[in-house]
Amino acid sequence: MSLRQFPTGFLWGAATAAYQIEGAWNEDGKGESVWDRFAHSPYKILNGDTGDVACDHYHRMPEDVALMKELGLKSYRFSIAWPRVLPEGRAPSTGSGRGAINEKGLDFYERLVDRLLAAGITPNATLNHWDFPQALQDQGGWPNRDSIAWFADYARLMFDRLGDRVATWATHNEPWVVAFMGHAWGVFAPGLADYSQAFQTAHHLLLAHGQAVQVFRAGGYTGEIGIVLNLGHHIPLSDGEADRAACRRADAGTNTWFLDPLFKGRYPEELFAWIGPHAPPIQAGDLALINQPFDFLGINYYMTHGVRFSHEGGLLKTAAEQVSAPTWGQTAMGWGINPPGLTALLLRLKEEYGNPKVYVAENGCALEDVPDENGFVADVGRINFLRAHFLAAHEAIRAGANLQGYYVWSLLDNFEWAHGNDQRFGLVRVDYATGQRTPKQSAHWFREVIAQNGVQE
């Protein structure tokens, strides 16, 4: 076996999201989020779980940072719960009598960042990982164009408080999920089913990203700012024109709807025409605001889709299925496993979008982990999954892709959104009854990958 070495300075890390790990959903002045409301509504979560406690990271944060140090992480990607720092959603500058800042919430993130730095771990903060303030949802939410200013003011608050210590910022995580799973399909918070509101939300999320980048530049904050997109690889299931056109629509609906305005200053024309009256109104200056330069693109890669035309395929008339690479099978989530899709995706960014600086911001798998009597999980399947994807990333780097870091999803087993606590993605097992953390075999293996800055073939 030979060691595939990654470039010097390659950033190895792990990722989490606030609602999935923090708990303390109504403590110390935190406001309600759309996910609090959604999870507390009957029949929304498959098994009735909520994020009320989750991994109790809010109370166990020092222990978790110590775990990160033990694993040798170079960076930790976390998100800030917007309603924890602004319970009513708005910063003081956006309305008289509104916008009280929750100092206890800010103090939690300051303590987290300080502990990370003391442990030699680079903080990577995401401003919006889906837990939008319910108070703002009650005022129209993301479909309301005022959401752009709400987000910019929240971003300014966080830059002011943490910008001297946080070097890497992401505006949004997976805006496609917020827009379409939350506003078109109704399966994620806020649970709406309206394609017009979904496309409006997608447009406003991109504008809010652009506005936050402008705030970051105007404030002279140090470090870098970018956005994180969930990008899949799409392949048509036949050479027929109907299937190839369906594949283009599926790709546009998830990938190029966000990539094209960010990098090229336009929406994909074929899809924009297809959606007709659902298309969002574009005001003068909108595309320029979205298209301004930013510092990095984070990509969350989990799957490759095979796509065909279907008369029963909803708005886009598509049907998709998970396509696994030979011998790989599926994860416990029923997701296909396709490492070559990651290589293809990274090289596409190189060829079609100017080879931007990229981090893999999330990649990992849910498995049916079986702990022994001591809580230890021998998750060889997760090791094999990660090794194959690391090697796929290495192939893209050798072909010239500008990939500079890789964050495993996830540091901890956690609340997996509408799937509740049943799906475990973590490098570290969490006993939800006791809160006990136990590093899995994959955690020990990942520590060696980081130490060697390389992967054995």
C-alpha positions in Angstrom: 0.0 0.0 0.0 1.2 3.5 -0.8 0.3 6.8 0.9 -1.5 9.4 -1.2 -0.1 12.6 0.2 -2.3 15.8 0.2 -0.8 19.3 -0.4 1.0 21.0 2.4 -1.4 23.0 4.5 -4.5 20.9 3.4 -7.2 21.6 6.0 -8.7 18.5 7.6 -11.7 19.0 9.8 -15.2 17.9 10.9 -18.5 19.7 10.8 -21.7 20.1 12.8 -24.8 22.3 12.8 -26.3 24.1 15.8 -29.8 22.7 15.8 -28.4 19.2 15.4 -26.1 19.2 18.4 -26.7 22.2 20.8 -30.0 21.4 22.5 -30.9 24.1 25.1 -33.6 25.1 22.7 -35.2 27.6 25.1 -32.5 28.3 27.6 -30.6 31.5 28.4 -32.8 33.7 26.4 -32.7 31.8 23.1 -35.6 32.5 20.8 -37.7 29.9 18.9 -36.5 28.8 15.5 -38.5 27.4 12.6 -36.9 24.0 13.4 -38.1 24.2 17.0 -41.6 24.9 15.7 -41.4 22.2 13.0 -40.1 19.5 15.4 -42.7 20.3 18.0 -45.5 19.8 15.5 -47.1 16.4 15.3 -46.0 14.0 12.5 -43.2 16.2 11.2 -40.3 14.0 12.5 -40.3 10.4 11.5 -39.9 9.1 15.1 -41.1 12.0 17.1 -37.6 13.2 18.2 -36.8 16.9 18.6 -33.6 18.9 18.8 -34.6 20.1 22.3 -31.6 18.3 23.9 -29.8 16.8 20.8 -26.2 16.2 21.9 -26.4 18.7 24.7 -23.4 20.5 23.1 -24.5 23.8 24.7 -23.6 22.4 28.1 -20.9 20.0 27.0 -19.0 22.2 24.6 -15.6 22.1 26.5 -15.7 18.3 26.4 -16.4 18.3 22.7 -13.6 20.7 22.0 -11.3 18.4 23.9 -12.5 15.6 21.7 -11.6 17.6 18.6 -8.2 18.2 19.9 -7.7 14.5 20.7 -8.7 13.7 17.1 -6.1 16.2 15.8 -8.6 18.3 13.9 -7.1 21.3 12.1 -10.4 23.0 11.7 -14.0 22.8 13.0 -17.0 23.9 11.0 -19.9 24.9 13.2 -23.0 27.0 12.8 -24.4 29.8 14.8 -28.1 29.6 15.9 -29.5 32.9 14.7 -32.3 33.0 17.3 -29.8 32.2 20.1 -28.1 35.5 19.6 -31.1 37.5 18.3 -34.2 36.0 19.8 -36.6 38.2 17.8 -34.4 37.7 14.7 -33.7 41.4 14.1 -30.6 43.3 15.1 -31.1 46.6 16.9 -30.6 48.6 13.7 -33.6 47.1 12.0 -36.5 48.3 14.0 -37.4 50.6 16.9 -38.3 48.6 20.0 -37.1 45.3 18.4 -33.8 43.5 18.2 -32.6 42.8 21.7 -29.2 41.1 21.6 -29.0 38.0 23.7 -25.6 38.4 25.4 -25.7 34.9 26.9 -26.0 33.4 23.4 -23.2 35.5 22.1 -21.1 34.5 25.1 -21.5 30.8 24.2 -20.1 31.3 20.7 -17.3 33.5 22.0 -16.3 30.8 24.5 -16.5 28.1 21.8 -14.2 30.1 19.5 -11.7 30.9 22.3 -11.5 27.2 23.3 -11.0 26.2 19.6 -8.2 28.7 19.2 -6.6 27.6 22.5 -6.7 24.0 21.2 -5.0 25.0 17.9 -8.2 24.4 15.9 -9.2 26.9 13.2 -12.9 28.0 13.6 -15.1 27.9 10.5 -18.5 29.5 11.2 -21.7 29.2 9.2 -24.3 32.0 9.7 -27.3 30.1 8.4 -27.6 26.4 8.8 -31.4 26.4 8.6 -32.5 27.4 12.1 -34.2 30.7 11.0 -35.9 32.7 13.7 -39.6 31.9 14.0 -40.3 35.5 14.8 -39.1 36.4 11.3 -41.0 33.5 9.8 -44.1 35.1 11.3 -43.3 38.2 9.3 -43.1 36.4 6.0 -39.8 34.5 6.3 -37.3 34.1 3.4 -40.0 34.8 0.7 -40.2 38.4 2.2 -37.5 40.5 0.5 -36.9 42.2 3.9 -35.1 39.0 4.8 -32.1 40.2 2.9 -31.6 43.1 5.3 -32.5 41.0 8.3 -29.7 38.6 7.4 -27.2 41.3 6.7 -27.7 42.9 10.1 -27.4 39.5 11.8 -24.2 38.9 9.9 -22.8 42.3 10.9 -23.4 41.5 14.5 -21.5 38.2 14.3 -18.6 39.8 12.3 -18.3 42.5 14.9 -18.3 40.0 17.8 -16.2 37.2 16.3 -14.4 38.7 13.3 -11.2 39.2 15.2 -11.0 35.4 15.9 -12.9 33.6 13.2 -11.0 33.5 9.9 -13.5 31.6 7.8 -17.2 32.4 7.4 -19.9 30.8 5.3 -23.1 32.8 4.7 -25.5 29.8 4.1 -25.3 26.1 4.2 -27.3 24.4 1.5 -29.7 27.1 0.4 -31.3 24.6 -1.9 -32.6 22.6 1.1 -34.1 25.7 2.8 -35.7 26.7 -0.5 -37.1 23.5 -1.8 -37.3 20.9 1.0 -38.6 23.7 3.2 -40.8 25.7 0.9 -41.7 23.5 -2.1 -41.9 20.0 -0.7 -42.9 20.8 2.9 -40.7 18.0 4.4 -38.3 20.3 6.3 -38.9 23.5 8.2 -40.9 25.7 7.8 -43.0 23.0 6.1 -44.5 25.0 3.2 -45.4 23.5 -0.2 -45.4 26.4 -2.7 -43.0 26.4 -5.7 -43.3 30.1 -6.2 -42.3 30.8 -2.6 -39.5 28.3 -3.0 -37.9 30.0 -6.0 -38.4 33.4 -4.3 -36.7 32.0 -1.2 -33.8 30.7 -3.3 -33.3 34.1 -4.9 -33.5 36.0 -1.6 -31.0 33.6 0.0 -28.5 34.4 -2.8 -29.2 38.1 -2.4 -28.7 37.8 1.4 -25.4 36.1 0.7 -24.3 38.9 -1.5 -25.4 41.5 1.0 -23.5 39.8 3.8 -20.3 39.6 1.6 -20.7 43.4 1.1 -21.0 43.9 4.8 -17.9 41.8 5.4 -15.9 43.8 2.8 -17.1 47.2 4.1 -16.2 46.3 7.7 -12.6 45.4 6.8 -12.8 42.1 8.6 -9.9 39.8 8.2 -10.2 36.3 6.8 -12.4 34.8 4.1 -16.1 34.5 3.3 -18.0 32.1 1.1 -21.0 30.0 0.8 -21.7 26.2 1.1 -23.8 24.4 -1.5 -25.1 20.8 -1.6 -24.0 19.7 -5.1 -24.7 16.3 -6.6 -23.4 14.6 -9.7 -26.2 13.9 -12.3 -26.1 11.4 -15.2 -29.0 10.6 -17.6 -30.3 7.1 -17.4 -30.4 6.8 -21.2 -29.1 8.5 -24.3 -32.6 9.6 -25.3 -33.2 13.3 -25.6 -36.0 13.3 -23.1 -33.8 11.7 -20.4 -30.8 14.0 -21.3 -33.1 17.1 -21.1 -34.5 15.9 -17.8 -31.0 15.4 -16.5 -30.2 19.0 -17.4 -33.3 20.2 -15.6 -32.5 18.2 -12.5 -28.9 19.5 -12.5 -30.1 23.0 -13.0 -32.7 22.7 -10.2 -30.0 21.8 -7.6 -26.6 22.8 -9.0 -26.6 25.6 -11.6 -29.5 27.5 -10.1 -27.0 28.5 -7.5 -23.7 28.2 -9.3 -24.6 30.2 -12.3 -25.7 33.4 -10.6 -22.8 33.2 -8.1 -20.1 32.7 -10.7 -21.7 33.9 -14.0 -24.2 36.5 -12.9 -27.2 34.8 -14.5 -29.8 32.0 -13.8 -29.8 28.9 -16.1 -32.0 30.1 -19.0 -33.5 26.7 -19.8 -34.8 26.1 -16.3 -35.9 29.7 -15.8 -38.1 29.4 -18.9 -39.4 26.0 -17.8 -40.7 27.1 -14.4 -42.7 29.9 -16.0 -44.8 31.8 -13.4 -42.9 30.3 -10.5 -39.8 32.3 -11.5 -38.8 35.0 -9.0 -39.0 38.6 -10.0 -35.4 39.9 -10.6 -34.9 43.6 -9.7 -32.2 45.8 -11.2 -28.9 45.1 -9.6 -29.9 41.8 -8.1 -27.6 39.6 -10.2 -24.7 41.9 -9.8 -25.1 41.7 -6.0 -25.2 37.9 -6.1 -22.3 37.7 -8.6 -19.7 39.8 -6.6 -16.5 38.0 -5.8 -16.3 35.8 -2.7 -13.4 33.8 -1.3 -14.3 30.2 -1.4 -17.0 27.7 -2.3 -17.9 24.9 0.2 -19.5 21.8 -1.4 -21.4 19.2 0.4 -21.3 16.0 -1.6 -23.2 12.9 -0.7 -24.6 11.3 -3.8 -24.8 10.8 -7.6 -28.2 10.8 -9.3 -29.4 8.9 -12.3 -32.1 10.9 -14.0 -34.9 10.1 -16.5 -37.9 11.9 -17.8 -41.2 11.2 -16.0 -44.7 12.5 -16.8 -45.3 12.1 -13.1 -42.1 13.8 -12.0 -43.6 17.0 -10.6 -42.7 20.5 -11.8 -39.5 19.4 -13.6 -40.9 16.2 -15.0 -37.9 14.2 -13.7 -37.4 11.0 -11.8 -34.1 10.4 -10.1 -32.5 7.3 -8.4 -29.4 6.8 -6.4 -26.5 5.5 -8.5 -23.8 3.7 -6.6 -20.4 2.9 -8.0 -19.9 -0.8 -8.6 -19.8 -2.9 -5.4 -20.6 0.0 -3.1 -24.3 -0.5 -2.3 -26.1 2.1 -0.1 -25.8 3.8 3.3 -28.3 3.4 6.1 -30.2 6.4 4.7 -30.7 4.6 1.4 -28.2 6.9 -0.3 -26.0 5.6 -3.1 -22.2 5.6 -2.6 -20.4 7.0 -5.6 -16.9 8.3 -4.9 -16.1 9.0 -8.6 -19.0 11.4 -8.6 -17.0 13.7 -6.2 -14.0 13.7 -8.6 -16.4 14.6 -11.5 -18.0 17.4 -9.5 -14.7 18.9 -8.5 -13.4 18.8 -12.0 -16.6 20.4 -13.3 -16.0 23.3 -11.0 -12.5 23.6 -12.4 -13.7 23.5 -16.0 -16.9 25.5 -15.9 -16.6 27.9 -13.0 -13.0 29.2 -13.1 -11.5 26.7 -10.6 -12.5 28.5 -7.4 -11.0 27.8 -4.1 -13.1 24.9 -2.7 -13.5 23.1 0.6 -15.5 19.8 0.8 -17.6 21.2 3.7 -19.5 18.0 4.3 -19.1 14.4 3.3 -19.9 11.3 5.3 -22.4 8.5 5.7 -25.0 7.1 8.1 -24.4 3.5 9.0 -26.2 1.0 11.3 -23.5 1.3 14.0 -23.5 -1.4 16.6 -21.7 -0.5 19.8 -20.0 -3.1 22.0 -20.6 -3.3 25.8 -18.3 -0.3 26.2 -20.0 1.8 23.6 -17.2 1.4 21.0 -18.2 1.1 17.4 -16.0 -0.8 14.9 -17.3 1.1 11.8 -15.1 -0.3 9.1 -17.7 0.6 6.5 -17.4 4.3 7.4 -13.6 4.1 7.1 -13.9 2.5 3.7 -16.5 5.2 2.6 -14.2 8.0 3.7 -11.0 6.5 2.3 -12.7 6.1 -1.1 -13.9 9.7 -1.1 -10.6 11.1 0.1 -8.9 9.3 -2.8 -11.5 10.6 -5.2 -10.7 14.1 -4.0 -7.0 13.4 -4.4 -7.6 12.4 -8.0 -9.3 15.8 -8.6 -6.4 17.6 -7.0 -3.9 15.8 -9.2 -6.0 16.9 -12.2 -5.8 20.5 -11.1 -8.9 21.1 -8.9 -8.3 23.9 -6.3 -9.5 21.8 -3.3 -7.9 23.1 -0.1 -9.7 21.3 2.7 -12.1 18.5 3.7 -14.6 18.4 6.5 -16.1 15.1 7.5 -19.8 15.0 8.4 -20.2 14.7 11.2 -18.1 15.1 14.3 -20.9 13.6 16.5 -23.9 11.4 16.0 -26.7 14.0 16.1 -30.3 14.9 15.4 -30.7 14.1 11.7 -33.4 16.6 10.9 -36.7 14.9 9.8 -35.1 11.5 10.5 -34.7 12.3 14.2 -32.0 10.5 16.1 -32.1 7.2 14.2 -29.5 8.0 11.5 -25.9 8.1 12.8 -23.2 10.0 10.8 -20.7 10.7 13.6 -17.1 9.9 14.0 -18.0 9.9 17.7 -20.9 7.9 19.0 -23.3 9.7 21.3 -25.4 7.8 23.8 -28.5 10.0 23.7 -29.7 8.7 27.1 -26.5 9.7 29.0 -24.8 12.0 26.6 -21.6 9.9 26.7 -19.2 10.4 23.8 -17.2 7.4 22.5 -14.9 7.9 19.5 -15.5 5.2 16.9 -12.9 3.3 15.0 -13.3 5.8 12.2 -12.3 8.6 14.5 -9.0 6.9 15.4 -8.4 6.2 11.7 -9.2 9.8 10.7 -6.7 11.0 13.3 -4.0 9.1 11.5 -5.1 10.5 8.1 -4.7 14.0 9.6 -1.3 13.2 11.2 0.0 11.9 7.9 -1.8 14.4 5.7 -2.5 11.4 3.5 -4.5 8.3 2.8 -3.3 4.8 2.3 -4.5 3.4 -1.1 
